[in-house]
């Protein structure tokens, strides 16, 4: 009421749009959007309770990342220590007139002269630090795999060839399919937290402010991102199973394989009209028979891959035609009695 807002119920909660500058309020008004909504969208990578922003990949692999950082620093420190040997020197055996500053100068083929009559060992000894780079690399690789499991983003999904990776086509397909299961939840979060609220906001704005009285209506936004991914994958898998099941002598003649192949190519986002040859071209007769009753090639016009359906059934000795021979079945394909 103080800032010019009227028709306010003191027991009702309202959304407001308030501007401040240098600690002073310069504008206050009710939320003009109908229905009331905050005009900001957020998309969590993974949803968690009591935190609308969710968690992302850095938070999910935080522990493994800390271990990899510590291991990397230790590996570099160990590499620096093992780059060359250390030396210890018995200063009592330095030649007369030599100083410690001169003794610190170490270079190849330098000669050291000392009196070894006391027999207490050499004047200079080399000390080699043990290299632990192999063990540290193993620890780093172990926690890198832990990070892959924590984030559900294996290294092979972005092209890295690991040592134990199955590099066959079918093996890679199975691995990529399993990895995509976690990514589908991310796509669903994009649908739920970005696509739907954004389109609903645009629709509500158009219904309120656009000049199109004849095109108003009550519509709901239904995202199809993750559902389409799952449905397409299931459809392609079912079509391939159907093709494999019907590739036999019994079920093959009953099935329209061209339809199944069309649907399978559609599930793979391939245009079947461009991928498949036309039926007229595929089943065209190469030569026409000389006479209606014969004289031509008996194999002309026969469908490729199918038995000879136009040939007369063979007769067995002592029997009539078709008694003990094959009988015509589906699509004129002969099958045993």
KOLNUKE-483381 format. One record per residue: residue in three letters; x, y, z of N, C-alpha, C in turn. Coordinates in steps of 0.2 Angstrom, whole numbers, padded with zeros to 4 digits, always signed. Layout:
ALAXYZXYZXYZ/...
This chain:
UNK+0004-0006+0000+0000+0000+0000+0004+0006+0000/UNK+0010+0006+0004+0014+0012+0004+0017+0014-0003/UNK+0018+0009-0007+0022+0010-0014+0017+0010-0019/UNK+0010+0011-0018+0006+0012-0023+0002+0005-0026/UNK+0004+0000-0022+0001-0007-0024-0006-0007-0020/UNK-0011-0008-0024-0018-0008-0021-0021-0015-0022/UNK-0027-0016-0019-0031-0022-0019-0027-0028-0017/UNK-0024-0027-0011-0020-0032-0007-0023-0035-0002/UNK-0023-0042-0001-0026-0046+0004-0020-0047+0009/UNK-0021-0045+0015-0015-0046+0020-0014-0053+0022/UNK-0018-0057+0021-0017-0064+0022-0015-0069+0016/UNK-0014-0065+0011-0012-0069+0005-0005-0068+0003/UNK-0001-0073+0000+0006-0072-0002+0006-0070-0009/UNK+0010-0065-0010+0011-0062-0017+0018-0063-0019/UNK+0019-0063-0026+0026-0062-0029+0027-0055-0031/UNK+0032-0052-0029+0033-0045-0031+0040-0045-0035/UNK+0040-0039-0039+0046-0037-0043+0049-0031-0040/UNK+0054-0031-0037+0057-0026-0033+0064-0024-0035/UNK+0065-0017-0037+0072-0015-0039+0075-0011-0033/UNK+0081-0012-0032+0085-0008-0027+0091-0005-0030/UNK+0093+0000-0027+0099+0004-0030+0103+0007-0024/UNK+0109+0005-0022+0112+0008-0017+0108+0007-0010/UNK+0105+0002-0009+0101+0000-0003+0095+0004-0003/UNK+0092+0007-0008+0086+0010-0008+0081+0007-0013/UNK+0075+0006-0012+0070+0003-0016+0068+0009-0021/UNK+0069+0007-0028+0067+0012-0033+0060+0010-0036/UNK+0058+0004-0036+0052+0001-0039+0050-0005-0036/UNK+0043-0005-0035+0040-0011-0032+0033-0012-0035/UNK+0032-0018-0038+0026-0020-0041+0025-0027-0040/UNK+0018-0029-0041+0017-0036-0041+0019-0040-0047/UNK+0020-0046-0047+0023-0050-0052+0018-0050-0058/UNK+0019-0047-0064+0015-0046-0069+0013-0053-0073/UNK+0017-0058-0072+0016-0064-0075+0010-0068-0073/UNK+0006-0070-0077+0000-0075-0075+0000-0081-0079/UNK+0000-0087-0076+0001-0088-0068+0008-0085-0066/UNK+0008-0084-0059+0014-0081-0056+0019-0086-0056/UNK+0025-0084-0059+0031-0089-0059+0037-0084-0059/UNK+0043-0087-0057+0049-0083-0057+0052-0084-0064/UNK+0054-0079-0067+0056-0079-0074+0063-0082-0075/UNK+0065-0086-0071+0072-0089-0071+0072-0096-0071/UNK+0076-0099-0075+0076-0107-0076+0083-0110-0074/UNK+0082-0115-0071+0089-0119-0069+0088-0126-0070/UNK+0093-0129-0072+0093-0136-0074+0099-0140-0070/UNK+0097-0144-0065+0102-0148-0061+0104-0154-0065/UNK+0111-0155-0065+0113-0161-0068+0110-0167-0065/UNK+0110-0167-0058+0107-0173-0054+0103-0170-0049/UNK+0097-0171-0048+0093-0168-0043+0094-0172-0036/UNK+0094-0168-0031+0094-0170-0024+0089-0166-0020/UNK+0087-0169-0014+0082-0166-0010+0085-0160-0006/UNK+0081-0155-0005+0082-0149-0002+0087-0144-0005/UNK+0088-0145-0012+0093-0141-0015+0091-0140-0022/UNK+0088-0135-0024+0085-0134-0031+0090-0134-0036/UNK+0096-0132-0035+0101-0132-0040+0105-0139-0041/UNK+0103-0144-0037+0106-0150-0038+0113-0151-0037/UNK+0116-0156-0040+0124-0157-0040+0126-0158-0047/UNK+0132-0156-0048+0135-0157-0055+0141-0162-0055/UNK+0144-0163-0060+0150-0168-0061+0156-0166-0056/UNK+0158-0160-0055+0163-0158-0050+0162-0161-0043/UNK+0155-0160-0041+0154-0162-0034+0153-0170-0034/UNK+0151-0173-0039+0150-0180-0039+0157-0184-0039/UNK+0162-0181-0042+0169-0184-0042+0174-0180-0037/UNK+0171-0176-0032+0176-0172-0028+0181-0176-0025/UNK+0179-0182-0021+0183-0186-0018+0189-0189-0022/UNK+0187-0192-0028+0192-0195-0032+0196-0189-0035/UNK+0194-0184-0036+0198-0178-0039+0203-0176-0034/UNK+0201-0176-0027+0206-0174-0022+0212-0179-0022/UNK+0210-0185-0022+0215-0191-0022+0220-0190-0028/UNK+0217-0189-0034+0221-0188-0040+0225-0182-0040/UNK+0223-0177-0037+0227-0171-0037+0233-0172-0032/UNK+0232-0175-0026+0237-0177-0022+0242-0182-0025/UNK+0239-0187-0028+0244-0192-0031+0248-0189-0037/UNK+0245-0184-0041+0249-0181-0046+0255-0177-0043/UNK+0253-0173-0038+0259-0169-0034+0264-0174-0032/UNK+0262-0179-0028+0267-0184-0026+0271-0187-0031/UNK+0268-0188-0037+0272-0191-0043+0277-0187-0045/UNK+0275-0180-0046+0280-0175-0048+0286-0174-0044/UNK+0284-0174-0037+0289-0173-0032+0294-0179-0032/UNK+0291-0185-0033+0296-0191-0033+0300-0191-0040/UNK+0297-0189-0045+0301-0188-0051+0306-0184-0051/UNK+0305-0178-0047+0311-0173-0046+0316-0176-0042/UNK+0315-0180-0037+0320-0182-0032+0324-0188-0036/UNK+0321-0192-0040+0324-0197-0043+0327-0195-0050/UNK+0327-0189-0052+0330-0187-0058+0337-0188-0059/UNK+0341-0188-0053+0348-0189-0053+0350-0191-0046/UNK+0356-0194-0045+0358-0196-0038+0360-0191-0034/UNK+0360-0192-0027+0363-0187-0022+0370-0190-0020/UNK+0374-0185-0017+0381-0187-0016+0382-0185-0009/UNK+0386-0190-0005+0389-0188+0001+0396-0188+0001/UNK+0400-0184+0004+0407-0183+0004+0410-0183+0011/UNK+0415-0186+0012+0419-0186+0018+0424-0180+0017/UNK+0423-0175+0021+0426-0168+0020+0433-0169+0023/UNK+0434-0174+0027+0441-0175+0030+0446-0178+0025/UNK+0443-0180+0019+0448-0183+0014+0449-0178+0008/UNK+0446-0172+0009+0448-0167+0004+0455-0166+0003/UNK+0457-0165-0003+0465-0163-0004+0466-0156-0001/UNK+0472-0156+0001+0474-0149+0004+0473-0144-0001/UNK+0471-0138+0002+0470-0132-0003+0463-0132-0006/UNK+0459-0138-0005+0452-0138-0008+0447-0135-0004/UNK+0442-0131-0006+0437-0128-0002+0431-0132-0003/UNK+0426-0131+0001+0419-0134+0000+0416-0131-0006/UNK+0417-0125-0007+0413-0122-0013+0416-0126-0019/UNK+0422-0127-0020+0425-0131-0025+0423-0138-0026/UNK+0422-0141-0020+0419-0148-0020+0412-0148-0022/UNK+0408-0143-0021+0401-0143-0023+0400-0144-0031/UNK+0405-0142-0035+0405-0142-0042+0406-0149-0045/UNK+0400-0152-0047+0400-0159-0049+0399-0158-0057/UNK+0403-0162-0061+0402-0162-0068+0405-0168-0070/UNK+0404-0170-0076+0406-0177-0079+0414-0177-0080/UNK+0417-0183-0078+0424-0184-0079+0428-0180-0074/UNK+0425-0177-0069+0430-0174-0064+0434-0179-0060/UNK+0440-0177-0058+0444-0182-0055+0444-0179-0047/UNK+0444-0184-0043+0444-0182-0036+0450-0186-0033/UNK+0455-0182-0030+0461-0185-0027+0460-0185-0019/UNK+0462-0191-0016+0462-0191-0009+0466-0197-0007/UNK+0468-0197-0001+0473-0202+0002+0468-0207+0005/UNK+0468-0213+0002+0464-0219+0005+0468-0224+0009/UNK+0474-0222+0012+0477-0226+0016+0474-0228+0022/UNK+0469-0224+0025+0466-0226+0031+0461-0232+0030/UNK+0459-0233+0024+0454-0238+0022+0447-0238+0025/UNK+0445-0232+0026+0438-0231+0029+0433-0230+0023/UNK+0434-0231+0017+0429-0230+0012+0430-0225+0007/UNK+0426-0224+0002+0428-0219-0003+0426-0212+0000/UNK+0429-0207-0003+0427-0200-0001+0420-0198-0003/UNK+0418-0200-0009+0411-0198-0012+0407-0204-0013/UNK+0401-0204-0011+0396-0210-0012+0390-0207-0015/UNK+0387-0210-0020+0381-0208-0023+0375-0212-0020/UNK+0370-0208-0018+0364-0210-0015+0358-0209-0020/UNK+0355-0215-0022+0349-0215-0027+0343-0216-0023/UNK+0338-0211-0024+0331-0211-0021+0327-0216-0025/UNK+0323-0220-0021+0319-0225-0024+0313-0222-0028/UNK+0312-0224-0034+0307-0221-0038+0300-0225-0037/UNK+0295-0221-0035+0288-0224-0034+0283-0222-0039/UNK+0286-0220-0045+0281-0218-0050+0276-0223-0053/UNK+0278-0229-0053+0274-0235-0055+0268-0236-0050/UNK+0269-0236-0044+0264-0236-0039+0260-0230-0039/UNK+0262-0224-0039+0258-0218-0039+0254-0218-0045/UNK+0257-0220-0051+0252-0220-0057+0247-0225-0057/UNK+0248-0231-0053+0242-0236-0052+0237-0233-0048/UNK+0239-0229-0042+0234-0226-0038+0230-0221-0042/UNK+0233-0217-0046+0230-0212-0050+0225-0215-0055/UNK+0227-0220-0058+0223-0224-0063+0217-0227-0059/UNK+0218-0230-0053+0212-0232-0049+0207-0227-0048/UNK+0209-0221-0045+0204-0216-0044+0201-0213-0050/UNK+0205-0213-0055+0202-0211-0062+0196-0215-0064/UNK+0196-0222-0063+0191-0226-0064+0185-0225-0059/UNK+0187-0224-0053+0182-0222-0048+0178-0216-0050/UNK+0181-0211-0053+0178-0205-0055+0173-0206-0061/UNK+0175-0211-0065+0171-0213-0071+0164-0216-0068/UNK+0165-0220-0063+0159-0224-0060+0155-0219-0056/UNK+0158-0214-0053+0154-0209-0049+0150-0204-0054/UNK+0153-0202-0059+0149-0198-0064+0145-0201-0069/UNK+0146-0208-0070+0143-0212-0075+0145-0209-0082/UNK+0151-0207-0083+0153-0205-0089+0160-0208-0090/UNK+0160-0214-0093+0166-0218-0094+0171-0214-0099/UNK+0177-0216-0099+0182-0213-0103+0181-0214-0110/UNK+0178-0220-0112+0177-0222-0119+0171-0218-0122/UNK+0167-0215-0118+0162-0211-0121+0164-0205-0124/UNK+0170-0202-0123+0173-0196-0126+0179-0198-0130/UNK+0180-0205-0132+0185-0206-0136+0192-0209-0134/UNK+0192-0210-0127+0199-0212-0124+0199-0220-0125/UNK+0204-0222-0127+0205-0230-0128+0209-0232-0122/UNK+0205-0235-0117+0208-0238-0111+0211-0245-0113/UNK+0215-0248-0108+0218-0254-0109+0213-0260-0110/UNK+0208-0260-0105+0204-0266-0105+0197-0265-0109/UNK+0198-0260-0114+0192-0259-0118+0190-0264-0123/UNK+0184-0266-0124+0182-0271-0129+0181-0267-0135/UNK+0186-0268-0140+0186-0263-0146+0182-0266-0152/UNK+0178-0272-0151+0174-0274-0156+0168-0270-0157/UNK+0165-0270-0163+0159-0266-0164+0153-0268-0160/UNK+0152-0274-0159+0146-0276-0154+0148-0274-0147/UNK+0154-0275-0145+0156-0274-0138+0155-0266-0137/UNK+0158-0262-0141+0157-0255-0140+0150-0253-0140/UNK+0146-0256-0145+0139-0254-0145+0135-0256-0138/UNK+0137-0261-0135+0134-0263-0128+0137-0258-0123/UNK+0143-0256-0123+0146-0251-0118+0143-0245-0119/UNK+0142-0242-0125+0139-0236-0126+0132-0236-0124/UNK+0128-0241-0125+0121-0241-0123+0120-0241-0116/UNK+0125-0245-0112+0125-0245-0105+0126-0238-0102/UNK+0131-0234-0106+0133-0227-0103+0127-0222-0104/UNK+0123-0223-0110+0118-0219-0111+0112-0219-0106/UNK+0112-0224-0102+0107-0225-0097+0107-0219-0092/UNK+0113-0217-0090+0113-0212-0085+0112-0205-0089/UNK+0114-0205-0095+0113-0198-0099+0106-0197-0100/UNK+0102-0202-0100+0095-0201-0102+0092-0197-0096/UNK+0094-0198-0090+0091-0195-0084+0093-0187-0084/UNK+0099-0186-0087+0101-0179-0088+0097-0176-0093/UNK+0095-0179-0099+0091-0176-0104+0084-0175-0101/UNK+0081-0180-0097+0075-0179-0093+0075-0173-0089/UNK+0080-0171-0085+0081-0165-0081+0080-0159-0086/UNK+0083-0159-0092+0083-0154-0096+0076-0153-0099/UNK+0072-0158-0100+0065-0157-0102+0061-0155-0096/UNK+0062-0157-0090+0058-0155-0084+0059-0148-0082/UNK+0066-0146-0082+0068-0140-0079+0069-0134-0084/UNK+0070-0136-0090+0071-0130-0095+0066-0130-0101/UNK+0065-0136-0104+0060-0136-0110+0053-0134-0108/UNK+0050-0138-0103+0043-0137-0101+0042-0130-0098/UNK+0046-0127-0093+0045-0121-0090+0046-0115-0095/UNK+0051-0116-0100+0052-0111-0105+0046-0110-0110/UNK+0044-0116-0112+0039-0116-0117+0032-0113-0114/UNK+0031-0116-0108+0025-0113-0104+0025-0106-0103/UNK+0031-0103-0101+0031-0096-0100+0030-0092-0107/UNK+0033-0095-0112+0032-0091-0119+0024-0092-0121/UNK+0021-0098-0120+0014-0099-0121+0010-0094-0117/UNK+0011-0094-0111+0007-0089-0106+0008-0082-0108/UNK+0014-0080-0110+0015-0073-0112+0012-0072-0119/UNK+0012-0076-0123+0008-0075-0130+0001-0075-0128/UNK-0002-0079-0124-0009-0079-0123-0011-0072-0119/UNK-0007-0069-0115-0009-0063-0112-0008-0057-0116/UNK-0002-0057-0120+0000-0051-0123-0001-0051-0131/UNK-0001-0056-0134-0001-0056-0141-0008-0055-0144/UNK-0008-0052-0150-0015-0050-0153-0017-0056-0157/UNK-0020-0061-0154-0022-0066-0158-0028-0069-0154/UNK-0034-0066-0154-0039-0068-0151-0042-0074-0153/UNK-0041-0076-0160-0044-0082-0163-0040-0088-0162/UNK-0034-0087-0159-0030-0093-0158-0028-0094-0151/UNK-0032-0093-0146-0031-0094-0139-0034-0101-0138/UNK-0031-0104-0133-0033-0111-0131-0029-0113-0125/UNK-0031-0119-0122-0028-0122-0116-0024-0128-0118/UNK-0017-0127-0118-0013-0132-0120-0008-0134-0115/UNK-0005-0140-0115+0000-0142-0111+0006-0144-0115/UNK+0012-0143-0112+0018-0144-0115+0020-0151-0112/UNK+0021-0155-0117+0023-0162-0116+0030-0163-0119/UNK+0036-0164-0115+0042-0165-0118+0043-0172-0120/UNK+0047-0173-0126+0048-0179-0129+0055-0181-0129/UNK+0060-0177-0126+0067-0178-0127+0069-0185-0125/UNK+0069-0186-0118+0071-0193-0115+0067-0199-0118/UNK+0060-0197-0118+0055-0203-0120+0057-0205-0127/UNK+0058-0200-0131+0060-0202-0138+0066-0206-0139/UNK+0071-0204-0135+0077-0208-0135+0076-0215-0133/UNK+0073-0216-0128+0071-0223-0125+0067-0227-0130/UNK+0062-0223-0133+0057-0227-0138+0061-0229-0144/UNK+0065-0224-0147+0069-0226-0153+0073-0232-0152/UNK+0077-0232-0146+0081-0237-0145+0078-0244-0144/UNK+0072-0244-0141+0068-0250-0140+0065-0252-0146/UNK+0063-0247-0150+0060-0249-0157+0065-0252-0161/UNK+0071-0250-0162+0076-0252-0166+0079-0259-0164/UNK+0079-0260-0157+0081-0267-0155+0075-0272-0156/UNK+0069-0270-0156+0064-0275-0157+0063-0276-0164/UNK+0064-0272-0169+0065-0273-0176+0070-0278-0178/UNK+0076-0277-0175+0082-0281-0176+0080-0288-0174/UNK+0077-0289-0168+0075-0296-0166+0070-0299-0170/UNK+0065-0295-0173+0060-0298-0177+0063-0300-0184/UNK+0068-0296-0186+0072-0298-0192+0075-0305-0191/UNK+0079-0305-0186+0082-0312-0184+0078-0318-0183/UNK+0072-0317-0180+0067-0322-0179+0065-0325-0186/UNK+0063-0320-0190+0060-0322-0196+0064-0324-0202/UNK+0071-0325-0201+0076-0327-0206+0076-0334-0206/UNK+0071-0338-0207+0071-0345-0208+0066-0347-0213/UNK+0067-0354-0215+0063-0356-0220+0055-0357-0219/UNK+0053-0357-0212+0046-0358-0210+0043-0351-0210/UNK+0046-0346-0206+0043-0340-0204+0044-0335-0210/UNK+0050-0336-0214+0052-0331-0219+0046-0330-0224/UNK+0043-0335-0227+0038-0333-0232+0032-0330-0229/UNK+0031-0330-0223+0025-0327-0220+0026-0320-0218/UNK+0032-0317-0219+0034-0311-0216+0036-0306-0222/UNK+0034-0300-0221+0036-0294-0225+0042-0291-0223/UNK+0048-0294-0225+0054-0291-0223+0055-0284-0225/UNK+0053-0282-0230+0054-0275-0232+0051-0270-0227/UNK+0045-0272-0225+0042-0268-0220+0046-0267-0213/UNK+0049-0273-0211+0053-0273-0205+0059-0269-0206/UNK+0062-0270-0212+0068-0266-0213+0067-0259-0214/UNK+0061-0257-0217+0059-0250-0217+0059-0247-0210/UNK+0056-0250-0206+0055-0248-0199+0061-0248-0195/UNK+0066-0253-0196+0072-0253-0193+0076-0247-0195/UNK+0076-0245-0202+0080-0240-0204+0077-0233-0201/UNK+0071-0233-0201+0068-0226-0198+0070-0225-0191/UNK+0070-0231-0187+0073-0230-0180+0080-0228-0179/UNK+0084-0229-0185+0091-0227-0185+0092-0220-0188/UNK+0086-0217-0190+0086-0210-0193+0089-0211-0200/UNK+0088-0216-0203+0090-0217-0210+0084-0217-0215/UNK+0084-0213-0220+0078-0213-0225+0078-0220-0229/UNK+0073-0224-0228+0072-0230-0231+0071-0229-0239/UNK+0068-0224-0241+0067-0223-0248+0074-0222-0252/UNK+0079-0219-0248+0085-0218-0251+0090-0224-0250/UNK+0089-0228-0245+0093-0233-0243+0091-0240-0247/UNK+0085-0241-0248+0083-0247-0252+0081-0246-0259/UNK+0082-0251-0263+0081-0250-0270+0073-0251-0271/UNK+0070-0248-0276+0063-0248-0277+0062-0256-0279/UNK+0055-0258-0277+0053-0264-0279+0053-0266-0286/UNK+0051-0261-0290+0051-0262-0297+0058-0264-0300/UNK+0063-0260-0298+0069-0261-0300+0072-0268-0297/UNK+0070-0270-0291+0073-0276-0288+0070-0282-0291/UNK+0064-0282-0292+0060-0288-0295+0059-0288-0302/UNK+0062-0283-0306+0061-0283-0313+0064-0289-0317/UNK+0060-0292-0322+0062-0298-0325+0068-0296-0330/UNK+0074-0299-0330+0079-0297-0335+0077-0299-0342/UNK+0074-0304-0343+0072-0306-0350+0065-0308-0350/UNK+0061-0307-0356+0054-0309-0356+0054-0316-0359/UNK+0049-0320-0358+0049-0327-0361+0047-0326-0368/UNK+0049-0331-0372+0048-0330-0380+0041-0332-0381/UNK+0038-0337-0377+0031-0339-0379+0027-0339-0372/UNK+0021-0338-0372+0017-0338-0366+0017-0345-0362/UNK+0018-0350-0366+0017-0357-0363+0024-0359-0362/UNK+0030-0356-0363+0036-0359-0362+0041-0356-0366/UNK+0047-0359-0367+0052-0357-0371+0057-0352-0368/UNK+0055-0349-0362+0059-0344-0359+0063-0347-0353/UNK+0067-0343-0350+0071-0345-0344+0066-0347-0338/UNK+0066-0353-0336+0061-0354-0330+0063-0350-0324/UNK+0069-0348-0323+0071-0344-0317+0070-0337-0318/UNK+0068-0335-0324+0066-0327-0324+0060-0325-0320/UNK+0061-0320-0317+0055-0317-0312+0055-0321-0306/UNK+0059-0325-0304+0059-0329-0298+0062-0324-0293/UNK+0059-0324-0287+0061-0319-0282+0068-0322-0279/UNK+0073-0317-0278+0079-0320-0276+0079-0322-0269/UNK+0083-0328-0268+0083-0331-0261+0077-0335-0259/UNK+0072-0336-0264+0067-0341-0262+0067-0347-0267/UNK+0064-0352-0265+0064-0359-0269+0060-0358-0275/UNK+0061-0362-0280+0057-0362-0286+0050-0364-0285/UNK+0046-0359-0285+0038-0360-0284+0035-0362-0290/UNK+0038-0360-0296+0034-0362-0302+0035-0369-0305/UNK+0040-0372-0302+0041-0379-0304+0036-0384-0302/UNK+0034-0388-0307+0029-0393-0305+0032-0398-0300/UNK+0027-0400-0295+0029-0405-0290+0032-0411-0293/UNK+0037-0414-0290+0040-0420-0292+0035-0426-0290/UNK+0035-0431-0294+0032-0437-0292+0036-0443-0290/UNK+0034-0447-0286+0038-0452-0284+0036-0458-0287/UNK+0041-0463-0288+0039-0470-0291+0033-0473-0288/UNK+0028-0475-0292+0022-0478-0290+0017-0474-0287/UNK+0018-0467-0287+0013-0463-0284+0011-0457-0288/UNK+0006-0453-0286+0004-0448-0290+0007-0441-0288/UNK+0006-0437-0293+0010-0430-0291+0007-0427-0285/UNK+0011-0425-0280+0009-0422-0274+0007-0426-0269/UNK+0007-0433-0270+0005-0438-0265+0010-0438-0259/UNK+0016-0439-0262+0022-0440-0257+0027-0434-0258/UNK+0026-0430-0263+0030-0424-0264+0029-0418-0260/UNK+0032-0413-0261+0031-0407-0257+0024-0404-0259/UNK+0021-0400-0254+0015-0397-0255+0016-0390-0255/UNK+0012-0386-0260+0013-0379-0259+0010-0376-0253/UNK+0014-0371-0250+0012-0368-0244+0011-0360-0245/UNK+0014-0356-0240+0013-0349-0240+0017-0346-0246/UNK+0014-0341-0249+0017-0338-0255+0020-0343-0260/UNK+0016-0348-0261+0018-0353-0266+0025-0357-0264/UNK+0027-0356-0258+0033-0360-0256+0032-0367-0254/UNK+0035-0372-0257+0034-0379-0256+0037-0380-0249/UNK+0033-0384-0245+0036-0386-0239+0034-0394-0238/UNK+0037-0397-0234+0036-0405-0233+0029-0406-0230/UNK+0027-0412-0232+0020-0414-0230+0021-0416-0222/
